[in-house]
Amino acid sequence: MYYRLNGVTQRLTGAPAAACSPQGLRPGVPPVSPPAIFASPTKLASETGSQVEYLGANRVPDLQRLFQRSDGLPVHLKGGVIDKLLYRTTMSLTAGGVLYCLVALYFAAQPGDK
């Protein structure tokens, strides 16, 4: 048996008929398909054939060689100048944030003016 909340008494009441056919659904109405969003037709997977089109060359082997080379650098710095710039910026912002927090804690620990 299904239950629903009575709005007047704020108690649960048995409602088997209401649970089987909710108010928002109308039985027997066929669903209408929405209009097409895109003007161009879409390709099915079976229409593309056996070959797969790539947007560019496969760079995975080159990147594997770059990151697996044993040159003593950590992985996060093997990308070159951009990686060094990002690393140093992140570390300086982190150090600045820690310093700012320590200064704020120092000022918060001082007794207030009377």
C-alpha positions in Angstrom: 0.0 0.0 0.0 1.2 3.5 -0.9 0.9 6.5 1.4 0.7 10.2 0.9 0.8 13.2 3.3 -2.6 14.7 4.2 -2.2 18.5 4.0 -4.9 19.2 6.7 -4.1 16.7 9.4 -0.3 16.4 8.5 -0.6 12.6 8.8 0.0 9.8 6.3 -3.1 8.4 4.6 -3.4 5.3 2.4 -3.7 6.3 -1.3 -3.2 3.3 -3.6 -5.0 4.9 -6.6 -3.0 8.2 -6.4 0.3 6.3 -6.3 -0.5 4.3 -9.4 -1.4 7.3 -11.6 0.4 10.5 -10.4 -1.1 13.9 -11.3 1.6 15.0 -13.7 1.5 12.0 -16.0 -1.3 11.3 -18.5 -1.6 7.8 -19.7 -2.2 7.1 -23.4 -0.6 10.2 -24.8 2.3 9.4 -27.2 5.5 11.3 -26.6 6.2 14.0 -29.1 9.8 14.2 -30.4 11.5 17.6 -29.9 12.5 19.5 -33.0 16.1 19.1 -34.3 18.6 21.5 -32.7 21.3 21.4 -35.3 20.7 22.2 -38.9 23.4 19.8 -40.3 22.7 16.1 -40.3 24.7 13.9 -38.0 26.8 11.0 -39.0 26.2 7.5 -37.6 29.1 5.4 -36.5 28.2 2.9 -39.3 28.5 5.6 -42.0 32.0 6.7 -41.1 33.6 3.4 -42.4 36.4 1.5 -40.8 39.0 4.2 -40.7 39.1 6.7 -37.8 39.8 10.4 -38.4 42.2 12.1 -35.9 42.6 15.8 -35.5 46.3 15.6 -35.2 49.3 13.3 -35.0 49.7 11.0 -32.0 52.1 12.7 -29.6 52.0 10.1 -26.8 55.3 8.4 -27.7 57.1 11.7 -27.8 55.7 12.7 -24.5 56.6 9.3 -23.0 60.2 9.7 -24.1 60.3 13.3 -22.7 58.9 12.4 -19.2 60.7 9.0 -18.9 64.1 10.4 -19.6 66.4 10.1 -16.6 68.0 13.6 -16.5 67.6 14.2 -12.8 64.7 16.7 -13.2 61.4 16.1 -11.4 58.4 15.3 -13.6 56.7 18.6 -12.9 59.6 20.5 -14.3 60.3 18.5 -17.5 58.0 20.6 -19.6 60.5 23.4 -20.0 60.4 27.2 -19.3 56.6 27.3 -18.8 56.7 24.6 -16.1 59.5 26.4 -14.3 57.5 29.6 -14.4 54.4 28.0 -13.1 56.3 26.2 -10.4 58.1 29.3 -9.2 54.9 31.4 -9.3 53.0 28.8 -7.3 55.7 28.5 -4.7 56.0 32.3 -4.3 52.3 32.7 -3.9 52.2 29.9 -1.4 55.1 31.4 0.6 53.4 34.8 0.5 50.1 33.3 1.7 51.9 31.6 4.6 53.6 34.8 5.5 50.4 36.8 5.3 48.6 34.3 7.6 51.4 34.5 10.1 51.2 38.3 10.2 47.4 38.2 10.6 47.8 35.7 13.4 50.4 37.9 15.1 48.1 41.0 14.9 45.1 38.9 16.1 47.0 37.7 19.1 47.8 41.3 20.3 45.5 42.7 23.0 43.1 45.3 21.8 43.2 49.0 22.7 41.3 49.9 25.9 
